[in-house]
Amino acid sequence: MDIAELYRLFCESSGVYTDTRNSLENGLFFALSGPNFNANQFAQKALDQGARAAVISDITLAESNSAMMHVENPLETLQQLAQYHRRQLKTTIIGLTGSNGKTTTKELIASVLASHFTITATKGNLNNHIGVPLTLLDISPETEMAIVEMGANHQREIEHLCTLAAPDLGYITNFGKAHMEGFGGIEGIVKGKSELYRYLDKSQGIVICNGDDPQQVNLTQKLKRICFGTDSTNNYIIDYKVHDNALVLNTPEGILRSPLYGMYNLSNIAAAYAFGKYFKVPFEKIQKGIASYQATNNRSQSLQIGDTTVILDAYNANPSSMRAALEAYFKQFESNRVLILGDMLELGTYKVQEHQAVFDWVAQQSFDHLYLVGTVFSQIETSFSNISCYPTTEIFLEKLDTKTLLSKNILIKGSRGLALERVLEELKRE
């Protein structure tokens, strides 16, 4: 199929859809199939619900209905359409990746830039080979700025997403122990995430760099870059503080205050400040953008349930984010500490040693009780009476006496697959 013709249909449509559970009126439906899922079977349903066309890989269906458009691979066609659309746009696009804090940083940057520009940003964490094309196709010609989050779990994935999004600027939050199985260790993670830097080097794009991160500084020294950090060598000089349990940044223009939890979010806030400065957003708007952003979706949320304080950070977990969350927790709370830690996924051959390292560090701290949940954590041997292990979240919740959690300061941290946020439902019943 000619991509220019498909693009004409896209411009006349209400947008692109991959799910028939959404409203499809005048939309283009892409039947994205996988090894165990054939979306071609929903093509007729999409048309019945008002879609103007369905892009499918089943040539038999296409022969029976002119509104069904046959292609070899609907996903590749979706990506080609997104790339073609990107080339028509005058929108400034920011590419964002990293091991930890991508989504929070994306939301902070969006909150700052939205105060001064018309923007589009990745919805939720739709940051993969499907989510990035959908984000690009959601950008209208009137959009001035777009923040495109890019996730990856193996080499050359960021490279591919960069060819689709063609970012003008880029930012890498950090290099941490995430998706170690796919990347092949920490060196592979640095190489894979740095594909964003290599793209920007070739395209003469701009890098926003955390000047307090020696590794980032070293990797970007030959690139066009703007640095933020705590010493005078940076373009934007800042000073980090935690005051009255609030995250505070001192800047030459004044103070930035954020309601976010966790010292690890200070650099994420600083990145949003740097993007605001670079794009000449008035400081008062930067202040409001940062102050107004509240964490959601189980990310760094500080919740109060009666006299019980819950730090809910259970959207994702890897060794780096786990350690950052633990250090922030132990610095903030001096007593009534209860920790609920779930397995960290996608660590491959590193899983046993990384879980053991987390346990060894926590075991040296003072706490009322430590609950370990998951198939790896539950195998750790311990003789401490205030440490309990459970192979699944279901068994943990079944055995848990929630009265023992009341009036405590609770940290809930684990990978999304364990759904540890269900502890909140039990607490609310008390």
N, C-alpha and C positions, 0 to 999 in steps of 0.2 A: 504493500500500500504506500502511496505517495504521502510523505509526512507533511508536506505543505497542504495537501487536501484535508488531511486529518486535522491539521491545525486550524483550518478555516472552520471546520465543524466545531472544534473546541471553542473558538472565539464566539460562535453563535449560540453556544450551549450555556447551561447554568453551572457547568463545571464537571470535574471528573469524580467518579464514584467507583468503589470496589466492593461495596456492601449493600445488598438489597434491603437491609433493615433500615436504611436511611431513605429520606425523600429523594426521588430520582427525577423529578419533573424537569424535562428538557435537558437532562444530563447525559454524559457519556459514561457508559458502564464498561469497565475493563474486567474481564473474567480472568483473574489471577489465580492460577492453579498451582498445586504443589504435589509432592509424591503421594499424599494420601487425601487429596482434595481436588475435585474437578469443578471449578466455578462455571464451566460452560453450561451446566445444568440449570443455572440461575439466570441465564441470558434472557429467556422469554419472560421470566418474572420481572426482570428489570424493565423490559419494554412495556409490559402490562402496567407497570407503575409509573410510566410516563417518560422513560429514557428515550432520547431521540435516536440513539444507536448503541449497539453493544459490540465491543471489540473482543473477538473470540478466536480460539485456535482450532475449533471443530469445523472443518470445511463442509461437512454434511449439513450442519445447522445453517451455515451461511448460504448455502445453495437454496434453502427453503424460504429465506426471508431477507429482503434487500436491506433491512435495517441492521442486520448482523454482518459485521465487517470482519472478514477472515485475515488473520496474520499468523506467522509462524510461532511467535512468542509474545503474548500480550504484555508481559512485564518489560521486555526489551522495547516494545513499542511505546509503552508508557514512559520509559526513561528517555527515549528519543524525542518524544513529544515535549517532555519537560525541558530537555536540553535546547530544543528548537525555540520554545517559549522564552527561555532565559536569554537567548540571543536577541530577542526583539525588545527586551526590557532595558530601560535606562535606570532601573532601580540599583542602588548601591547595596551589595550583598556582603554580609559578614558571615564567614565560616567559623564554626565553633566546635572544638572537640576536646578530648582529654579523658583521663581515667576516672576522675571524680569531680562532681560539682557542675557537670555540663548544663543540666536542666535548670538548676538554681541560678547559675550565672546567666544563662540565656534569658530567663525571666527578669532578672535584675536589669540587664542591658535593655531589654524590651521596655520595661517600666520607665527607664530614664529617657530613652529615645522617643517613646510614644508621647511624651510630654511636649515634644517640639516638632515631630515629623509624623507623616502618615507611614505606619509600619505594618509589616507582617512578620510573624515569628512561627517557628515550628510549634505545632500543637502537641502538648504533652511531651512524650519522648518518641515521636514518630521520626526517628533519626537514621533509619537504615536505608537499604537500597530501594525500598518501597516508599517509606516515609518522606525521604528527601524529594523525590519527584512530585509527590502529592503536595508538599510544601511549596515547591517552585510553581506548580500550576495554580496554587492559591494566590499567587502574587498578581495584583492587577496593574495595568499600566500607570495608574495614579499613585502606586506605592512608592514612597521615596527611599525607605530603608527596609531591608529584610534580614532577619537573623536566622540562619539555617544551622541547626544542630546536626552534627555528624557523629554517629556512633559506629564502632567497628569492633570485631573480635578476631580479625585475622589480617595478614599483610595485604596491601594494595586495595583494601576496601575504601579507605579515606581518599586514596588517589582516584578511584573510580567516582566517588561522590563529588570530588572537586571538579572533575571533567563535566559533570552535570550542572553543578551550581555555579561554577566559575566565580568564586568569591573575590571581591576586591580587597577585603581585609580579612585577617584571621587571628584567632586567639586559641591557644591551648591552655587549658586550666592547669594541668599537671600531668606527670607520668607516674602512675601508681600500679600496684599489683592487681590489675583487673583483666579478666579474660586471658589469664596466663596460659591456659591450655591451648587456645587458638593462636596466640602470638608467639608462643615458645619461650616464655620467660621475660624478664624485665627488659633485656636488650631488644627483644623483638617488639615489645610494647613501645619503646622509644622510637624505634625505626618506623613502626606502623603509624603511630600518631603524627610523626614528623613529616609524613607525606603531605600534610597541609602546608608546612613550611616550604617544602620542595616545590609545590605548585606555585605558591606565592613568589618564590624566588624566580621561577621561569616567567611568570606573568607580570613581574614588577609590581606586585601588590604590597600592601602595608601589613606589618605584623604589630599587634599590640602585645607587649611582653611584660611579664612579671619580673621586674628587675631584682627582686629579692630571691629569685630562684636561679642559682648559678648554672644549672643545666640548661634552662631556657635561654639565659643570657648567652651562653656559649654557642648554642645551636643557631641563634639568630644574629650573631655578630656581623655577618656579611650581608644581612638583609636590610631592607628599608623597614625601620622599626620605630615604635614609640614605646618607651618604657615607663612604668610606674613603680614606685618603691620608696623605701625609707631613707635612702641617702641621696646626696646632692648630685650624683651622676645620672639620676633619672629625669625624664622630661616632666613627669608629674610627681611631686614629692608628697608623701603621706606619712602619717603616724598612726599606728593601730593601738586601740585601747578597748578594754572591757570595763564599763562603768555602770553600776547598779544593774547588773545582768543584761545590759544592752551593749550591742556592738557599736563602737564609735570610731570614726576616722577623722583625724585632724588634717585639714588641708589648708593651703595658703588663703583660700577664700572663706573658710569657715568650717564648721563641724558637720559631718554626715552621721546620722544616727539610724540604725536599722533594728527592727524588732526580731530579726532572725536569731536563732539559737546557734551556738557553737563557734568557737574562735576560728575554726577552719573555714568559716564563711567570710572572714575579713578580706581575704584576697579576692573572693568572688565579688564582694561589694566594691573593692578598689578597682577591679576590672571595669565594672559598670561606670564608675566615676571617670575612668580613663577614656572610655568610649564617648561619654558625654562631653568631656573636655575636647577631645579630638574633633568632634562634630559641632563644637561651639554652642552647646546647649547651655542656656543661662544657669548659673549655679543654683538659684532658687528652685528651678525645675529639677535639677539633678537631686537636690535635697528631698523634694517631694516624691520623686520617683523611687528613691531608695527607701524612704520612710514608709511608703504606702505598700511595699511588696511584703506580703505574708506568705510563708511557706505552706504548701498544701501537698496532698497526695503522698502522705507518709514520709515526707522529706524534711528532716530537721525541724519537726513541729514540736513546740512546747505547749503542752495541754494541761489544763487544771481540771481535775474531777474531784470535787469536794476539797478535802485537804491533801489529796494525792497529786503530785506533780509527775507528769509523764513526758519524757523526751522520746518521741516516736520518729525513728529514722530507719524504717524497715522497708524502704522501696528497693534498696540494693545494698550489697555488702561485698567488699573485697578486703584483703589485708590492710591496704593503705587507708581506706575510708573507715574501717573498723578501729584501727589504732587512733585515727584523728578523733572519732566520736568518743572513744574511751577517755582519751586525754582531756578533752573538753569537759566531759561529764565529771571526772574526778577533780578537776580544778574548780568547777562550779559548786558541787555539792560536797559538804564535809561530813555529813551524817545521814542516817536513814537511807542508805544506798541499797537498791535492789537492781540487779542487772538480768535482763532476759536476752541472751545472745543466740542467734540462729546461724546455721551453717552458711559458709561463703561458697558460692557455686562457681563453676567453670575454672577451677584451679588445676585440673588434670593431675599429673604426678606430684604437684606441689601441695595437694590438699591436706595431707596428714601433717606435714611439717609446719604449714602456715597456721592451721588450727591449733596445733600444739603451742606455737609461738604466742598466739593471742592468749591462750589459757595461762601459759607461764607468766606472762606480764600481768594479767588481771589477778592471778592468785597471790601476787606480792602486794596487792592493794588491800585496803580495809573496806569491807562491805558487810551488810547484813545477810544477803543471800545472792547467790549466782545460779541462775537457771540456764543450762546449756541444752539447745534443742536442735535436732538434726542427726542424720546418720553418722556424720563424722565427729561432731562435738560429743555425741553420746558415748563414743568409744574411748574417750579420754579417761584414764584411770585417776581417781582421786579418792582420798580418805577423809576429806574435809566434810564435816556434818552440815555446813551451810552451802554446799554445792550439790545441785541435783541435775541429773542428765535424763533426757527423754529423746527417743529416736524420731518422733514425729510431733507436729504441733497438736494434732488431735489427742494424742496420749497426754501431752503436757497440760492441755486445757482440762482434760478429764480428771487429772490428778491434782490440779491446782486449787488451793484454798485461797480464794481472792481476798479473804479477810486479812491475810498476812501481808497484803500489798497496800492496805489502806494507810494513809498518812505517810507514805514513803516517797522517796525520790527515785523514780523508775526510769531506767534506760532500756528501750526496746530497739535492738539493732540486729538485722539479719537480711538475707537475700529475699527477694520478692516471692520466690516460690514457696516459702514457708508460711506466708500470710500471718505473720506474728501480730499484725494490727488487731486480730480478733481478740486479743487480751483486753482491748478497750471495751468491747461489748460486755465482757464478763465483769469488768470493774464498774461499769455504769449500772449494772443490775444490783450492786450492793447499796 
